[in-house]
């Protein structure tokens, strides 16, 4: 992806970072409300402290402070560990995300 200048690149970088950080909030809402996610309702995520906790039990602060690599791994884990189709994940997350 190429941009026409530094300003556009910076805006897109901020947009991308925001989407990454807020993905766990959208996923938490999907896990709590969407029947397609019933199998993954108790998925655990690693915290910054080194402990693991169930994603649906985390508060907003903890969700916003998950590591980027752990956030990026969530959709893959949902597909491989819980056999939830990627399109189903994307559609459900879209209901609860900013984009």
Order of alpha helices (4+ residues) and beta strands (2+ residues): alpha-beta-beta-alpha-alpha-alpha
